[in-house]
């Protein structure tokens, strides 16, 4: 029987405070740098005078993109943290419950089977991805539940099976796709924040807020679950409704993120681990901490994606993995012993 | 008896078509023994074959061959970058023409190994490239004279363009940006070395996409920084995002002079990017859309697949 050895509260508080300060700093940095050169010190004046082109670039291109990057990062990291807690598996990532591959399949079906969709594409395609993601998760849930109960291990296996099936179907569709369709599919598999506009962000607000608020409230049952399902039950956690809520809200969070930005990888897996390495595993701090960290990571990755090869840009998923992986390995090497806690 | 039959069939074959020789895109001399059954693996190639008057010999095409309308009746062998040699051989071609960069790259070797004559057609996004393309295909099907006539017609179209350019009231060279639209999420821009930009330069429009090679994702901010006076799109691409209104909603477009003025030229993709017999007319259309009209200009000759 493992006992929780939690670090002192002060360490958590320090980490959360640092992250809460880091996010505005990252926001400012990302808002100040871009392919279109705007002197950072000029920004207050530009925003005040609302006059020239620089204002238009800032307000209608850069800011929505920065906000989208932060929001998607937070949603993915939070969903990742909750799922890692639910599955009690450090390798769980938001894709595990089938949302990401389901969304990709929804998008692929739309792109390849409805080539003449025309004007519908602007909003129907993200919607289709969103619906595809949620339906896949629902199917995973159905597969895993028997007599109203869900075994977490079965849920994991059902997720793996459906991910494989969705991947195969996407592959089948890809083999029938033209060059043009392939290019738009790439977006759904690698992700990117290039399509950010204020309307896109507005469309995310309802589902995004519900998911964020709901997931943050799961900290206590997740802490109880660390000890195992039976112990959590004796600690007064109503297990089945809790699992349903955790999976549904995660699917909502990831579905919202994917519909707006495609499949941005790595953040959902790594942000929770980073916070555990910085502070510790207590979900009361881990959930908000992972969200803040995910937002900052995603912002910085997007900053690199849109400036490194300007005027062209890199897919943000490539950057998150390229930058994230070495950093993560370095942390692992430093904290080898702590990881196993 | 067998030998006699063989000799007779050879004589018959020679009677139908003399062997023609042609220098293909790799600079190798290819001997074409028969043009009885032609399969074309590229849209412009098909267009040129029909223009040369040998359209009735074409028995198969790729999916990008949708002009002239008659080509749409032919069976397709798939997409020119996802070919399958066996599917092509099933049409029993005597001659296959396609772009040098058709994929998979082995497909031409597989066809040649099966005894089919293969002519690789050069594809350069310039006026010279268009002439070279016409002449190569004309030589391969033994229609050198008609090929020259097509080249002369192309030159005439360009003379019209040049004289219009000389009379133009607008003296400032406009900067054009070619957007390759596929949905609202990603802005692909075609730059140096791409066919659409080659066509814009032919029409006297400067390339606003500096630093972009071929077709790449471009950040919305760089689109603004490029400050194009004009946006060029494929007609189908414009439809895919909901027309001019949809285009103006893309990040960055409204912050350019082109987006502000709604100055957009939409043009069919084979027409704009093919660099074939209609290259002169396409350049003329681009010129008219850019310099003689305001707002959205949809170029003619829409080819309905």
Interface residues (C-beta under 8 A of the other chain):
Chain A: X34 X35 X36 X37 X53 X56 X57 X60 X61 X62 X64 X65 X111 X117 X118 X119 X120 X121 X122 X125 X175 X178 X179 X180 X181 X183 X184 X187 X192 X194 X195 X196 X197 X199 X262 X306 X310 X311 X312 X313 X315
Chain B: X63 X79 X81 X82 X182 X183 X184 X185 X186 X187 X188 X209 X210 X211 X212 X216 X217 X218 X219 X220 X221 X222 X224 X225 X226 X239 X240 X241 X242 X243 X246 X249 X251 X252 X254 X255
